[in-house]
Amino acid sequence: MNFGNILWVLAQGVGQTVLVTLACMLTGLCAGLSVVVLRRLQIRGTAWLLEAYTYVFRAVPVLVLLFIIFFGLPAIGIKVSPLVSMMLSLGLIAGAYLGEVFRGAMESLDPQELVAAEAMGLARGQILVSIELPQMLRLAVPGMLNEFTTVLKYSPFAYTVGIPEITRQATALASTTLRGVEIYLAAGLLYFGIYQLLRAGVRAVEKRFEIPGFGTN
């Protein structure tokens, strides 16, 4: 088996790797946006819940939380699929970090714009949806890219719950061929290729929606 054959075998797990990565990214994005929206709306009783979520989920290791969900919950009668387990562990942890990214981006907005919007009679929800969130998302793109990259790097944990992604394919192949160096090098190249595609996609979005004066050189 030459290096090309190894790449071909491992490439069979690319689809699952991309699926896990995108599913966890989407979960994290939804969770992070929910955190920042609830914070801005200042709904009574939610502040301590949001702080507890971001504090706890940024402190718990991904693998530990994944095992609690996938192997622990069935003990109390709750069975969770491998993909959903990844979304509830890696996705929600990413959401906790994205919530802080969004908080920083939100705090960098010009407060005079918000005062002007209030003076025009816009409701709090209208200001949030029409003014704050669009600008916040533009400013948060670099931080989002960094967190999405982290999600990709943690996606190999999916093999521990039976998802046949790249790392699982590599482990199975290495155990039968004993050519670990070549196999894991090939796996690294595939992950690097996925990262470059992800980076190019996010950069394209950043370029398309960048705020004049804040664009990258």
N, C-alpha and C positions, 0 to 999 in steps of 0.2 A: 504493500500500500504506500503510494507516494504522497507528497504533501498536498497535491491537488485533490486526491481522493479523500484525505482527511478533512480538508475544507468542505468538500461536498457533503460528507456525512454530518459534520457539525452544522452545516447550513440548514439542515432539516429542523433544527431547533430555533432558527432565527425568527420564524413566525410567532412562536410562543413567547420568545423573549420580547419582541416588539409588542405583543398583546399585553403581557404583564406590565411592561413599562408604561404604555399608554393608559391602561386601566388605572394604575396607581397614580400616574400624573393627573388624570382627570379627577380622581377621588381627592387628591391633595389640593388641586385647584379649587374644587367646589368647597372643600372644608376651609381653606384659607380665605376665600371670598366670604363665606358665611361668618367667619370670625370678625373680619374687618367691617362688614355691614352691620352686624349686631352691635359692635363697639360704637360705630358712628350713630346708630339710632338710639343708643343708650336706653335700651329696654330694661325696666326694673327687674332685678333678680338675675340678670344674665352676666353681669360683670365678673362675679366670682367664678362662675362656671367656665367662662372663656379663659380666665387666668389659670384655672386648674387644668383645663385641657392643654393649653400651650406649655404649661410647666411640666406636667406629667408625661405627655407624649414626646417632648424633646429630651426627656431623661431616660426613658425606657429603651433598651436596645431593640433593634428591629427583630432579630432572631428570637429573642425571648418573647416578645409580644406575639409573633407569628406562631410560636409553639403553644402559647396560652390559648390562642384562638382555635388553631387547627387540632391540637391534641388534647387541650384542656376542656374546651366547651362540650365535646361529646360526652364527657363524664357526667354532665348535668342535663343531658338529653338534647343538646343543641349541636347539630352537625352542620359544618360550614364547608363549602367546596374549596378546593385549593386556590382558585383565582380570587374568590371573595375573601379568603383568609389573607391573601397578599394585599388586597385593597384595604382591608380593615387594619392591617398592621403598617406596612410600608406607606400606603396611601394616606392614612390619618397622621402618621408621623411627619410626612412631607407637608401635610396641611398645617400642622402646628408651626413648622418653620416658615412656610409661606405666609401665615398670618402675621408673623413678625416682619417679614419682608414688606408686606402690604402696609403694615402700620407705619414703617419708616417712609415709604413712598407717599402715604397719605399726609403725614406730618410735614412733608416738603412742599405741599401745595401752597399757593399764594392765598392767605386768609382774606385779602381784599376782594378776591373774586367771590368768595362765599358771602361776604357782607353785601356786595353789590347784588348778588342773586336774591338774598333775603329782602333787600330794599325793593326789588322788583316784584315781590310778592310770591316767589316760588316756595312751595312747601318743602319740608325737610327731605322727604323722599324724592322729590323732583331734583333737588340740588344734588343728592347723592348719586342718582342714576345718570343724570345728564351732564354733570360737571365733575364731581369728585372721582367716581369710578373710572371713567375713560382716561383721565389724566394720570390717575394712580397706576393703572395697568401699563401705560406707556413707560412711566418712570421705573416700574418694577421689573421690566423685562430682563435686565442683567441678573438680578437676584433670582428670578424665576428660572433662567437658564442654568444657573449654578445648582439650584435645587433639583431641577429635572435631570441634570447630569448625575447627581447623587442617587436619584431614584434608579437610573440605569445601572449604576455601580452596585446597588443593593439587589437588583433583580435576580442575580444568581441564587439568592436564598430560596427562590421558587422551587429549585430542584429538591429541597428538603421535604417538600410536601407533595412531590410526585409530578410536578409539571415538567414535561419533556422539553425544556429550553436548552440553550447552548451548553451550559455547564453540566447538565445531566447527561447530555449526549457525549460530552468530552469525558466525563467520569466513566461512563459505561465503555467507551472505546478504549480508554487508557487501561482499564482493568483486563481487557482481553488481548491487547496488543503490546502492553508494557512499553509504549513509546510516548511517555508522558510529556517530555519536553516539546516534541513536535506538536502533539495534540493540544496542549494548553497554550502554546504559542499561536496556533491557528485560532483557538477560541478567543485569545486576546485581540487578534487582528479583526475578527468578526465584531467584537464589542466596540473596537475602535471605529470600524466602519459605520456602525449604528450611531455612535456618538457624533461622528462628523455629519451624518444626515440630519440628526436632531439639531445640532448646532446651526447648520445651514438653514433649516426651517425656521428656527427661532430668530435668527439674524434677519431673515427675509421679512418676518412679521415686524421686527423692531424697525427695520428700514422703512417699511410701508407706513407705520403709524407713529414714527418718531415725532417728538415735539420740536418745532423750529428752535434752534438755539441749544438743544440738548442732545442733538445727534452725535453719533460717534464719527471720528475722523476716518 
